[in-house]
Amino acid sequence: MLEDSIMIAQEIKAAEENNIKIEYYTMDGTEKAIYMCPGDLMYICNVLIDYARIFEAFCLEAEEQGEG
């Protein structure tokens, strides 16, 4: 039982060391942290870039039509 707990703790520590720690603050000022694997973080960044490009295209189109 104790050996299982030690093994699980070691696996968690190894997983955290392989992941990227992302620190952030909540609205009430509390500091939080999450761990993500590099592939997930890259996927999220790519999605945000895609949304930024879509929003930019929308703004340019609205400006051309005189709505902006």
PQR file with spaces between the fields and no chain letter, atoms N, CA, C, O and H, PARSE charges and radii, in Angstrom:
ATOM       1  N    MET     1       0.819   -1.197    0.000 -0.4000 1.5000
ATOM       2  CA   MET     1       0.000    0.000    0.000 -0.0000 2.0000
ATOM       3  C    MET     1       0.862    1.260    0.000  0.5500 1.7000
ATOM       4  O    MET     1       0.637    2.168   -0.800 -0.5500 1.4000
ATOM       5  N    LEU     2       1.844    1.318    0.891 -0.4000 1.5000
ATOM       6  CA   LEU     2       2.734    2.474    0.941 -0.0000 2.0000
ATOM       7  C    LEU     2       3.559    2.576   -0.336  0.5500 1.7000
ATOM       8  O    LEU     2       3.785    3.671   -0.850 -0.5500 1.4000
ATOM       9  H    LEU     2       2.027    0.581    1.541  0.4000 1.0000
ATOM      10  N    GLU     3       4.005    1.439   -0.841 -0.4000 1.5000
ATOM      11  CA   GLU     3       4.784    1.435   -2.080 -0.0000 2.0000
ATOM      12  C    GLU     3       3.957    1.964   -3.243  0.5500 1.7000
ATOM      13  O    GLU     3       4.473    2.679   -4.101 -0.5500 1.4000
ATOM      14  H    GLU     3       3.822    0.549   -0.424  0.4000 1.0000
ATOM      15  N    ASP     4       2.668    1.611   -3.274 -0.4000 1.5000
ATOM      16  CA   ASP     4       1.784    2.117   -4.329 -0.0000 2.0000
ATOM      17  C    ASP     4       1.653    3.633   -4.245  0.5500 1.7000
ATOM      18  O    ASP     4       1.692    4.320   -5.266 -0.5500 1.4000
ATOM      19  H    ASP     4       2.248    1.030   -2.577  0.4000 1.0000
ATOM      20  N    SER     5       1.498    4.152   -3.041 -0.4000 1.5000
ATOM      21  CA   SER     5       1.379    5.604   -2.851 -0.0000 2.0000
ATOM      22  C    SER     5       2.648    6.323   -3.289  0.5500 1.7000
ATOM      23  O    SER     5       2.584    7.376   -3.924 -0.5500 1.4000
ATOM      24  H    SER     5       1.466    3.595   -2.211  0.4000 1.0000
ATOM      25  N    ILE     6       3.779    5.763   -2.955 -0.4000 1.5000
ATOM      26  CA   ILE     6       5.059    6.363   -3.352 -0.0000 2.0000
ATOM      27  C    ILE     6       5.194    6.341   -4.871  0.5500 1.7000
ATOM      28  O    ILE     6       5.618    7.327   -5.475 -0.5500 1.4000
ATOM      29  H    ILE     6       3.831    4.908   -2.439  0.4000 1.0000
ATOM      30  N    MET     7       4.835    5.220   -5.487 -0.4000 1.5000
ATOM      31  CA   MET     7       4.921    5.107   -6.940 -0.0000 2.0000
ATOM      32  C    MET     7       3.995    6.118   -7.625  0.5500 1.7000
ATOM      33  O    MET     7       4.384    6.744   -8.611 -0.5500 1.4000
ATOM      34  H    MET     7       4.490    4.419   -4.997  0.4000 1.0000
ATOM      35  N    ILE     8       2.788    6.276   -7.114 -0.4000 1.5000
ATOM      36  CA   ILE     8       1.845    7.232   -7.695 -0.0000 2.0000
ATOM      37  C    ILE     8       2.384    8.649   -7.554  0.5500 1.7000
ATOM      38  O    ILE     8       2.300    9.440   -8.494 -0.5500 1.4000
ATOM      39  H    ILE     8       2.472    5.767   -6.314  0.4000 1.0000
ATOM      40  N    ALA     9       2.934    8.977   -6.395 -0.4000 1.5000
ATOM      41  CA   ALA     9       3.504   10.309   -6.180 -0.0000 2.0000
ATOM      42  C    ALA     9       4.658   10.573   -7.134  0.5500 1.7000
ATOM      43  O    ALA     9       4.786   11.679   -7.658 -0.5500 1.4000
ATOM      44  H    ALA     9       3.002    8.334   -5.632  0.4000 1.0000
ATOM      45  N    GLN    10       5.495    9.574   -7.364 -0.4000 1.5000
ATOM      46  CA   GLN    10       6.612    9.733   -8.298 -0.0000 2.0000
ATOM      47  C    GLN    10       6.114    9.926   -9.729  0.5500 1.7000
ATOM      48  O    GLN    10       6.679   10.724  -10.478 -0.5500 1.4000
ATOM      49  H    GLN    10       5.391    8.675   -6.937  0.4000 1.0000
ATOM      50  N    GLU    11       5.071    9.209  -10.108 -0.4000 1.5000
ATOM      51  CA   GLU    11       4.503    9.361  -11.450 -0.0000 2.0000
ATOM      52  C    GLU    11       3.916   10.749  -11.637  0.5500 1.7000
ATOM      53  O    GLU    11       4.077   11.354  -12.697 -0.5500 1.4000
ATOM      54  H    GLU    11       4.613    8.561   -9.500  0.4000 1.0000
ATOM      55  N    ILE    12       3.242   11.257  -10.622 -0.4000 1.5000
ATOM      56  CA   ILE    12       2.669   12.611  -10.707 -0.0000 2.0000
ATOM      57  C    ILE    12       3.774   13.646  -10.834  0.5500 1.7000
ATOM      58  O    ILE    12       3.677   14.561  -11.652 -0.5500 1.4000
ATOM      59  H    ILE    12       3.111   10.765   -9.761  0.4000 1.0000
ATOM      60  N    LYS    13       4.825   13.509  -10.032 -0.4000 1.5000
ATOM      61  CA   LYS    13       5.948   14.447  -10.092 -0.0000 2.0000
ATOM      62  C    LYS    13       6.604   14.416  -11.467  0.5500 1.7000
ATOM      63  O    LYS    13       6.925   15.467  -12.021 -0.5500 1.4000
ATOM      64  H    LYS    13       4.904   12.766   -9.368  0.4000 1.0000
ATOM      65  N    ALA    14       6.806   13.226  -12.024 -0.4000 1.5000
ATOM      66  CA   ALA    14       7.420   13.105  -13.349 -0.0000 2.0000
ATOM      67  C    ALA    14       6.532   13.737  -14.417  0.5500 1.7000
ATOM      68  O    ALA    14       7.029   14.394  -15.332 -0.5500 1.4000
ATOM      69  H    ALA    14       6.545   12.372  -11.574  0.4000 1.0000
ATOM      70  N    ALA    15       5.223   13.539  -14.302 -0.4000 1.5000
ATOM      71  CA   ALA    15       4.305   14.125  -15.278 -0.0000 2.0000
ATOM      72  C    ALA    15       4.338   15.640  -15.204  0.5500 1.7000
ATOM      73  O    ALA    15       4.316   16.309  -16.238 -0.5500 1.4000
ATOM      74  H    ALA    15       4.820   13.005  -13.559  0.4000 1.0000
ATOM      75  N    GLU    16       4.391   16.196  -13.993 -0.4000 1.5000
ATOM      76  CA   GLU    16       4.444   17.649  -13.839 -0.0000 2.0000
ATOM      77  C    GLU    16       5.741   18.213  -14.387  0.5500 1.7000
ATOM      78  O    GLU    16       5.743   19.302  -14.960 -0.5500 1.4000
ATOM      79  H    GLU    16       4.409   15.653  -13.153  0.4000 1.0000
ATOM      80  N    GLU    17       6.832   17.502  -14.224 -0.4000 1.5000
ATOM      81  CA   GLU    17       8.117   17.978  -14.731 -0.0000 2.0000
ATOM      82  C    GLU    17       8.151   17.984  -16.253  0.5500 1.7000
ATOM      83  O    GLU    17       8.862   18.796  -16.845 -0.5500 1.4000
ATOM      84  H    GLU    17       6.830   16.617  -13.758  0.4000 1.0000
ATOM      85  N    ASN    18       7.405   17.106  -16.894 -0.4000 1.5000
ATOM      86  CA   ASN    18       7.366   17.055  -18.353 -0.0000 2.0000
ATOM      87  C    ASN    18       6.379   18.049  -18.940  0.5500 1.7000
ATOM      88  O    ASN    18       6.422   18.322  -20.140 -0.5500 1.4000
ATOM      89  H    ASN    18       6.827   16.447  -16.413  0.4000 1.0000
ATOM      90  N    ASN    19       5.495   18.590  -18.123 -0.4000 1.5000
ATOM      91  CA   ASN    19       4.494   19.541  -18.593 -0.0000 2.0000
ATOM      92  C    ASN    19       4.968   20.967  -18.387  0.5500 1.7000
ATOM      93  O    ASN    19       5.969   21.217  -17.715 -0.5500 1.4000
ATOM      94  H    ASN    19       5.460   18.368  -17.149  0.4000 1.0000
ATOM      95  N    ILE    20       4.241   21.884  -18.969 -0.4000 1.5000
ATOM      96  CA   ILE    20       4.546   23.303  -18.845 -0.0000 2.0000
ATOM      97  C    ILE    20       3.640   23.893  -17.782  0.5500 1.7000
ATOM      98  O    ILE    20       2.421   23.720  -17.820 -0.5500 1.4000
ATOM      99  H    ILE    20       3.428   21.680  -19.515  0.4000 1.0000
ATOM     100  N    LYS    21       4.245   24.588  -16.839 -0.4000 1.5000
ATOM     101  CA   LYS    21       3.471   25.220  -15.773 -0.0000 2.0000
ATOM     102  C    LYS    21       2.987   26.578  -16.261  0.5500 1.7000
ATOM     103  O    LYS    21       3.775   27.400  -16.727 -0.5500 1.4000
ATOM     104  H    LYS    21       5.235   24.729  -16.809  0.4000 1.0000
ATOM     105  N    ILE    22       1.683   26.803  -16.150 -0.4000 1.5000
ATOM     106  CA   ILE    22       1.087   28.074  -16.550 -0.0000 2.0000
ATOM     107  C    ILE    22       0.504   28.709  -15.300  0.5500 1.7000
ATOM     108  O    ILE    22      -0.421   28.174  -14.690 -0.5500 1.4000
ATOM     109  H    ILE    22       1.043   26.135  -15.771  0.4000 1.0000
ATOM     110  N    GLU    23       1.052   29.849  -14.927 -0.4000 1.5000
ATOM     111  CA   GLU    23       0.571   30.568  -13.753 -0.0000 2.0000
ATOM     112  C    GLU    23      -0.328   31.708  -14.193  0.5500 1.7000
ATOM     113  O    GLU    23      -0.058   32.376  -15.191 -0.5500 1.4000
ATOM     114  H    GLU    23       1.804   30.284  -15.423  0.4000 1.0000
ATOM     115  N    TYR    24      -1.396   31.924  -13.444 -0.4000 1.5000
ATOM     116  CA   TYR    24      -2.325   32.998  -13.769 -0.0000 2.0000
ATOM     117  C    TYR    24      -2.976   33.504  -12.491  0.5500 1.7000
ATOM     118  O    TYR    24      -2.874   32.877  -11.436 -0.5500 1.4000
ATOM     119  H    TYR    24      -1.616   31.381  -12.633  0.4000 1.0000
ATOM     120  N    TYR    25      -3.648   34.646  -12.599 -0.4000 1.5000
ATOM     121  CA   TYR    25      -4.340   35.238  -11.461 -0.0000 2.0000
ATOM     122  C    TYR    25      -5.835   35.241  -11.736  0.5500 1.7000
ATOM     123  O    TYR    25      -6.276   35.501  -12.856 -0.5500 1.4000
ATOM     124  H    TYR    25      -3.731   35.155  -13.455  0.4000 1.0000
ATOM     125  N    THR    26      -6.601   34.951  -10.704 -0.4000 1.5000
ATOM     126  CA   THR    26      -8.056   35.009  -10.818 -0.0000 2.0000
ATOM     127  C    THR    26      -8.508   36.459  -10.620  0.5500 1.7000
ATOM     128  O    THR    26      -7.696   37.331  -10.310 -0.5500 1.4000
ATOM     129  H    THR    26      -6.243   34.740   -9.794  0.4000 1.0000
ATOM     130  N    MET    27      -9.784   36.704  -10.797 -0.4000 1.5000
ATOM     131  CA   MET    27     -10.308   38.065  -10.659 -0.0000 2.0000
ATOM     132  C    MET    27     -10.129   38.607   -9.238  0.5500 1.7000
ATOM     133  O    MET    27     -10.015   39.818   -9.052 -0.5500 1.4000
ATOM     134  H    MET    27     -10.444   35.995  -11.048  0.4000 1.0000
ATOM     135  N    ASP    28     -10.102   37.732   -8.245 -0.4000 1.5000
ATOM     136  CA   ASP    28      -9.920   38.206   -6.871 -0.0000 2.0000
ATOM     137  C    ASP    28      -8.445   38.296   -6.471  0.5500 1.7000
ATOM     138  O    ASP    28      -8.139   38.551   -5.306 -0.5500 1.4000
ATOM     139  H    ASP    28     -10.195   36.748   -8.396  0.4000 1.0000
ATOM     140  N    GLY    29      -7.532   38.089   -7.417 -0.4000 1.5000
ATOM     141  CA   GLY    29      -6.107   38.245   -7.180 -0.0000 2.0000
ATOM     142  C    GLY    29      -5.392   37.001   -6.699  0.5500 1.7000
ATOM     143  O    GLY    29      -4.197   37.055   -6.407 -0.5500 1.4000
ATOM     144  H    GLY    29      -7.780   37.882   -8.363  0.4000 1.0000
ATOM     145  N    THR    30      -6.087   35.888   -6.610 -0.4000 1.5000
ATOM     146  CA   THR    30      -5.468   34.639   -6.186 -0.0000 2.0000
ATOM     147  C    THR    30      -4.604   34.075   -7.311  0.5500 1.7000
ATOM     148  O    THR    30      -5.024   34.022   -8.467 -0.5500 1.4000
ATOM     149  H    THR    30      -7.058   35.844   -6.847  0.4000 1.0000
ATOM     150  N    GLU    31      -3.399   33.660   -6.955 -0.4000 1.5000
ATOM     151  CA   GLU    31      -2.506   33.069   -7.958 -0.0000 2.0000
ATOM     152  C    GLU    31      -2.805   31.580   -8.076  0.5500 1.7000
ATOM     153  O    GLU    31      -2.878   30.869   -7.074 -0.5500 1.4000
ATOM     154  H    GLU    31      -3.058   33.704   -6.016  0.4000 1.0000
ATOM     155  N    LYS    32      -2.974   31.123   -9.298 -0.4000 1.5000
ATOM     156  CA   LYS    32      -3.259   29.714   -9.571 -0.0000 2.0000
ATOM     157  C    LYS    32      -2.227   29.203  -10.575  0.5500 1.7000
ATOM     158  O    LYS    32      -1.517   29.987  -11.204 -0.5500 1.4000
ATOM     159  H    LYS    32      -2.915   31.701  -10.111  0.4000 1.0000
ATOM     160  N    ALA    33      -2.156   27.892  -10.715 -0.4000 1.5000
ATOM     161  CA   ALA    33      -1.257   27.290  -11.699 -0.0000 2.0000
ATOM     162  C    ALA    33      -1.888   26.010  -12.229  0.5500 1.7000
ATOM     163  O    ALA    33      -2.532   25.261  -11.494 -0.5500 1.4000
ATOM     164  H    ALA    33      -2.734   27.255  -10.204  0.4000 1.0000
ATOM     165  N    ILE    34      -1.689   25.783  -13.508 -0.4000 1.5000
ATOM     166  CA   ILE    34      -2.099   24.533  -14.132 -0.0000 2.0000
ATOM     167  C    ILE    34      -0.908   24.007  -14.924  0.5500 1.7000
ATOM     168  O    ILE    34       0.002   24.761  -15.268 -0.5500 1.4000
ATOM     169  H    ILE    34      -1.166   26.392  -14.104  0.4000 1.0000
ATOM     170  N    TYR    35      -0.923   22.733  -15.204 -0.4000 1.5000
ATOM     171  CA   TYR    35       0.137   22.105  -15.986 -0.0000 2.0000
ATOM     172  C    TYR    35      -0.471   21.560  -17.270  0.5500 1.7000
ATOM     173  O    TYR    35      -1.517   20.910  -17.250 -0.5500 1.4000
ATOM     174  H    TYR    35      -1.662   22.120  -14.925  0.4000 1.0000
ATOM     175  N    MET    36       0.195   21.832  -18.380 -0.4000 1.5000
ATOM     176  CA   MET    36      -0.282   21.352  -19.671 -0.0000 2.0000
ATOM     177  C    MET    36       0.874   20.728  -20.430  0.5500 1.7000
ATOM     178  O    MET    36       2.025   21.141  -20.291 -0.5500 1.4000
ATOM     179  H    MET    36       1.045   22.359  -18.395  0.4000 1.0000
ATOM     180  N    CYS    37       0.553   19.736  -21.228 -0.4000 1.5000
ATOM     181  CA   CYS    37       1.600   19.178  -22.083 -0.0000 2.0000
ATOM     182  C    CYS    37       1.834   20.168  -23.239  0.5500 1.7000
ATOM     183  O    CYS    37       0.913   20.884  -23.632 -0.5500 1.4000
ATOM     184  H    CYS    37      -0.382   19.401  -21.341  0.4000 1.0000
ATOM     185  N    PRO    38       3.041   20.209  -23.775 -0.5600 1.5000
ATOM     186  CA   PRO    38       3.371   21.182  -24.817  0.2800 2.0000
ATOM     187  C    PRO    38       2.442   21.115  -26.031  0.5500 1.7000
ATOM     188  O    PRO    38       2.129   22.149  -26.620 -0.5500 1.4000
ATOM     189  N    GLY    39       2.001   19.924  -26.411 -0.4000 1.5000
ATOM     190  CA   GLY    39       1.124   19.794  -27.571 -0.0000 2.0000
ATOM     191  C    GLY    39      -0.215   20.473  -27.361  0.5500 1.7000
ATOM     192  O    GLY    39      -0.729   21.119  -28.274 -0.5500 1.4000
ATOM     193  H    GLY    39       2.256   19.083  -25.933  0.4000 1.0000
ATOM     194  N    ASP    40      -0.792   20.338  -26.166 -0.4000 1.5000
ATOM     195  CA   ASP    40      -2.061   20.992  -25.871 -0.0000 2.0000
ATOM     196  C    ASP    40      -1.913   22.502  -25.880  0.5500 1.7000
ATOM     197  O    ASP    40      -2.776   23.210  -26.398 -0.5500 1.4000
ATOM     198  H    ASP    40      -0.374   19.813  -25.425  0.4000 1.0000
ATOM     199  N    LEU    41      -0.830   22.996  -25.312 -0.4000 1.5000
ATOM     200  CA   LEU    41      -0.595   24.437  -25.277 -0.0000 2.0000
ATOM     201  C    LEU    41      -0.424   24.988  -26.691  0.5500 1.7000
ATOM     202  O    LEU    41      -0.947   26.056  -27.008 -0.5500 1.4000
ATOM     203  H    LEU    41      -0.129   22.421  -24.891  0.4000 1.0000
ATOM     204  N    MET    42       0.298   24.271  -27.531 -0.4000 1.5000
ATOM     205  CA   MET    42       0.488   24.715  -28.904 -0.0000 2.0000
ATOM     206  C    MET    42      -0.848   24.733  -29.656  0.5500 1.7000
ATOM     207  O    MET    42      -1.108   25.646  -30.441 -0.5500 1.4000
ATOM     208  H    MET    42       0.722   23.403  -27.273  0.4000 1.0000
ATOM     209  N    TYR    43      -1.681   23.740  -29.420 -0.4000 1.5000
ATOM     210  CA   TYR    43      -2.997   23.680  -30.063 -0.0000 2.0000
ATOM     211  C    TYR    43      -3.840   24.893  -29.662  0.5500 1.7000
ATOM     212  O    TYR    43      -4.468   25.520  -30.515 -0.5500 1.4000
ATOM     213  H    TYR    43      -1.470   22.999  -28.783  0.4000 1.0000
ATOM     214  N    ILE    44      -3.856   25.224  -28.374 -0.4000 1.5000
ATOM     215  CA   ILE    44      -4.633   26.373  -27.900 -0.0000 2.0000
ATOM     216  C    ILE    44      -4.107   27.666  -28.519  0.5500 1.7000
ATOM     217  O    ILE    44      -4.897   28.512  -28.939 -0.5500 1.4000
ATOM     218  H    ILE    44      -3.346   24.715  -27.681  0.4000 1.0000
ATOM     219  N    CYS    45      -2.796   27.829  -28.579 -0.4000 1.5000
ATOM     220  CA   CYS    45      -2.211   29.031  -29.184 -0.0000 2.0000
ATOM     221  C    CYS    45      -2.591   29.142  -30.655  0.5500 1.7000
ATOM     222  O    CYS    45      -2.906   30.234  -31.129 -0.5500 1.4000
ATOM     223  H    CYS    45      -2.155   27.142  -28.237  0.4000 1.0000
ATOM     224  N    ASN    46      -2.566   28.033  -31.382 -0.4000 1.5000
ATOM     225  CA   ASN    46      -2.944   28.058  -32.794 -0.0000 2.0000
ATOM     226  C    ASN    46      -4.412   28.432  -32.981  0.5500 1.7000
ATOM     227  O    ASN    46      -4.756   29.161  -33.911 -0.5500 1.4000
ATOM     228  H    ASN    46      -2.310   27.146  -30.997  0.4000 1.0000
ATOM     229  N    VAL    47      -5.270   27.937  -32.104 -0.4000 1.5000
ATOM     230  CA   VAL    47      -6.690   28.295  -32.173 -0.0000 2.0000
ATOM     231  C    VAL    47      -6.874   29.789  -31.930  0.5500 1.7000
ATOM     232  O    VAL    47      -7.651   30.441  -32.628 -0.5500 1.4000
ATOM     233  H    VAL    47      -4.991   27.344  -31.348  0.4000 1.0000
ATOM     234  N    LEU    48      -6.166   30.334  -30.947 -0.4000 1.5000
ATOM     235  CA   LEU    48      -6.271   31.764  -30.666 -0.0000 2.0000
ATOM     236  C    LEU    48      -5.775   32.609  -31.840  0.5500 1.7000
ATOM     237  O    LEU    48      -6.354   33.653  -32.142 -0.5500 1.4000
ATOM     238  H    LEU    48      -5.534   29.805  -30.380  0.4000 1.0000
ATOM     239  N    ILE    49      -4.721   32.167  -32.494 -0.4000 1.5000
ATOM     240  CA   ILE    49      -4.224   32.882  -33.671 -0.0000 2.0000
ATOM     241  C    ILE    49      -5.274   32.846  -34.784  0.5500 1.7000
ATOM     242  O    ILE    49      -5.507   33.856  -35.449 -0.5500 1.4000
ATOM     243  H    ILE    49      -4.251   31.320  -32.249  0.4000 1.0000
ATOM     244  N    ASP    50      -5.905   31.690  -34.989 -0.4000 1.5000
ATOM     245  CA   ASP    50      -6.956   31.577  -36.008 -0.0000 2.0000
ATOM     246  C    ASP    50      -8.114   32.524  -35.710  0.5500 1.7000
ATOM     247  O    ASP    50      -8.609   33.203  -36.610 -0.5500 1.4000
ATOM     248  H    ASP    50      -5.716   30.870  -34.449  0.4000 1.0000
ATOM     249  N    TYR    51      -8.548   32.570  -34.447 -0.4000 1.5000
ATOM     250  CA   TYR    51      -9.638   33.474  -34.077 -0.0000 2.0000
ATOM     251  C    TYR    51      -9.244   34.934  -34.279  0.5500 1.7000
ATOM     252  O    TYR    51     -10.066   35.742  -34.714 -0.5500 1.4000
ATOM     253  H    TYR    51      -8.146   32.017  -33.717  0.4000 1.0000
ATOM     254  N    ALA    52      -8.002   35.279  -33.971 -0.4000 1.5000
ATOM     255  CA   ALA    52      -7.534   36.651  -34.166 -0.0000 2.0000
ATOM     256  C    ALA    52      -7.572   37.019  -35.652  0.5500 1.7000
ATOM     257  O    ALA    52      -7.963   38.131  -36.005 -0.5500 1.4000
ATOM     258  H    ALA    52      -7.334   34.624  -33.618  0.4000 1.0000
ATOM     259  N    ARG    53      -7.172   36.096  -36.514 -0.4000 1.5000
ATOM     260  CA   ARG    53      -7.209   36.360  -37.957 -0.0000 2.0000
ATOM     261  C    ARG    53      -8.646   36.501  -38.462  0.5500 1.7000
ATOM     262  O    ARG    53      -8.933   37.364  -39.292 -0.5500 1.4000
ATOM     263  H    ARG    53      -6.854   35.192  -36.227  0.4000 1.0000
ATOM     264  N    ILE    54      -9.539   35.661  -37.964 -0.4000 1.5000
ATOM     265  CA   ILE    54     -10.953   35.758  -38.358 -0.0000 2.0000
ATOM     266  C    ILE    54     -11.525   37.096  -37.910  0.5500 1.7000
ATOM     267  O    ILE    54     -12.240   37.748  -38.672 -0.5500 1.4000
ATOM     268  H    ILE    54      -9.306   34.961  -37.289  0.4000 1.0000
ATOM     269  N    PHE    55     -11.219   37.514  -36.682 -0.4000 1.5000
ATOM     270  CA   PHE    55     -11.724   38.782  -36.170 -0.0000 2.0000
ATOM     271  C    PHE    55     -11.169   39.954  -36.970  0.5500 1.7000
ATOM     272  O    PHE    55     -11.891   40.906  -37.265 -0.5500 1.4000
ATOM     273  H    PHE    55     -10.639   36.985  -36.063  0.4000 1.0000
ATOM     274  N    GLU    56      -9.896   39.886  -37.318 -0.4000 1.5000
ATOM     275  CA   GLU    56      -9.291   40.945  -38.117 -0.0000 2.0000
ATOM     276  C    GLU    56      -9.958   41.043  -39.491  0.5500 1.7000
ATOM     277  O    GLU    56     -10.239   42.142  -39.968 -0.5500 1.4000
ATOM     278  H    GLU    56      -9.309   39.113  -37.078  0.4000 1.0000
ATOM     279  N    ALA    57     -10.209   39.897  -40.124 -0.4000 1.5000
ATOM     280  CA   ALA    57     -10.888   39.890  -41.421 -0.0000 2.0000
ATOM     281  C    ALA    57     -12.297   40.457  -41.289  0.5500 1.7000
ATOM     282  O    ALA    57     -12.745   41.200  -42.162 -0.5500 1.4000
ATOM     283  H    ALA    57      -9.980   39.004  -39.736  0.4000 1.0000
ATOM     284  N    PHE    58     -12.993   40.122  -40.225 -0.4000 1.5000
ATOM     285  CA   PHE    58     -14.338   40.646  -39.988 -0.0000 2.0000
ATOM     286  C    PHE    58     -14.307   42.164  -39.839  0.5500 1.7000
ATOM     287  O    PHE    58     -15.141   42.866  -40.410 -0.5500 1.4000
ATOM     288  H    PHE    58     -12.629   39.518  -39.515  0.4000 1.0000
ATOM     289  N    CYS    59     -13.340   42.666  -39.069 -0.4000 1.5000
ATOM     290  CA   CYS    59     -13.229   44.111  -38.861 -0.0000 2.0000
ATOM     291  C    CYS    59     -12.908   44.838  -40.163  0.5500 1.7000
ATOM     292  O    CYS    59     -13.473   45.897  -40.438 -0.5500 1.4000
ATOM     293  H    CYS    59     -12.662   42.096  -38.606  0.4000 1.0000
ATOM     294  N    LEU    60     -12.014   44.283  -40.956 -0.4000 1.5000
ATOM     295  CA   LEU    60     -11.672   44.907  -42.236 -0.0000 2.0000
ATOM     296  C    LEU    60     -12.873   44.923  -43.179  0.5500 1.7000
ATOM     297  O    LEU    60     -13.106   45.907  -43.881 -0.5500 1.4000
ATOM     298  H    LEU    60     -11.555   43.423  -40.733  0.4000 1.0000
ATOM     299  N    GLU    61     -13.619   43.847  -43.192 -0.4000 1.5000
ATOM     300  CA   GLU    61     -14.792   43.779  -44.048 -0.0000 2.0000
ATOM     301  C    GLU    61     -15.863   44.772  -43.595  0.5500 1.7000
ATOM     302  O    GLU    61     -16.503   45.417  -44.425 -0.5500 1.4000
ATOM     303  H    GLU    61     -13.429   43.047  -42.622  0.4000 1.0000
ATOM     304  N    ALA    62     -16.054   44.895  -42.302 -0.4000 1.5000
ATOM     305  CA   ALA    62     -17.033   45.846  -41.778 -0.0000 2.0000
ATOM     306  C    ALA    62     -16.594   47.278  -42.080  0.5500 1.7000
ATOM     307  O    ALA    62     -17.427   48.134  -42.378 -0.5500 1.4000
ATOM     308  H    ALA    62     -15.534   44.372  -41.627  0.4000 1.0000
ATOM     309  N    GLU    63     -15.304   47.533  -42.004 -0.4000 1.5000
ATOM     310  CA   GLU    63     -14.781   48.866  -42.302 -0.0000 2.0000
ATOM     311  C    GLU    63     -14.989   49.211  -43.781  0.5500 1.7000
ATOM     312  O    GLU    63     -15.347   50.341  -44.114 -0.5500 1.4000
ATOM     313  H    GLU    63     -14.628   46.837  -41.762  0.4000 1.0000
ATOM     314  N    GLU    64     -14.765   48.247  -44.650 -0.4000 1.5000
ATOM     315  CA   GLU    64     -14.951   48.467  -46.089 -0.0000 2.0000
ATOM     316  C    GLU    64     -16.415   48.740  -46.424  0.5500 1.7000
ATOM     317  O    GLU    64     -16.712   49.471  -47.368 -0.5500 1.4000
ATOM     318  H    GLU    64     -14.473   47.330  -44.379  0.4000 1.0000
ATOM     319  N    GLN    65     -17.313   48.164  -45.665 -0.4000 1.5000
ATOM     320  CA   GLN    65     -18.745   48.351  -45.909 -0.0000 2.0000
ATOM     321  C    GLN    65     -19.284   49.565  -45.183  0.5500 1.7000
ATOM     322  O    GLN    65     -20.477   49.858  -45.262 -0.5500 1.4000
ATOM     323  H    GLN    65     -17.071   47.569  -44.898  0.4000 1.0000
ATOM     324  N    GLY    66     -18.411   50.282  -44.468 -0.4000 1.5000
ATOM     325  CA   GLY    66     -18.821   51.487  -43.782 -0.0000 2.0000
ATOM     326  C    GLY    66     -19.539   51.250  -42.481  0.5500 1.7000
ATOM     327  O    GLY    66     -20.244   52.133  -41.992 -0.5500 1.4000
ATOM     328  H    GLY    66     -17.442   50.044  -44.403  0.4000 1.0000
ATOM     329  N    GLU    67     -19.379   50.081  -41.914 -0.4000 1.5000
ATOM     330  CA   GLU    67     -20.055   49.766  -40.658 -0.0000 2.0000
ATOM     331  C    GLU    67     -19.144   49.983  -39.449  0.5500 1.7000
ATOM     332  O    GLU    67     -19.606   49.883  -38.312 -0.5500 1.4000
ATOM     333  H    GLU    67     -18.807   49.364  -42.311  0.4000 1.0000
ATOM     334  N    GLY    68     -17.902   50.268  -39.664 -0.4000 1.5000
ATOM     335  CA   GLY    68     -16.954   50.349  -38.550 -0.0000 2.0000
ATOM     336  C    GLY    68     -16.554   51.725  -38.312  0.5500 1.7000
ATOM     337  O    GLY    68     -15.758   51.989  -37.411 -0.5500 1.4000
ATOM     338  H    GLY    68     -17.527   50.350  -40.587  0.4000 1.0000
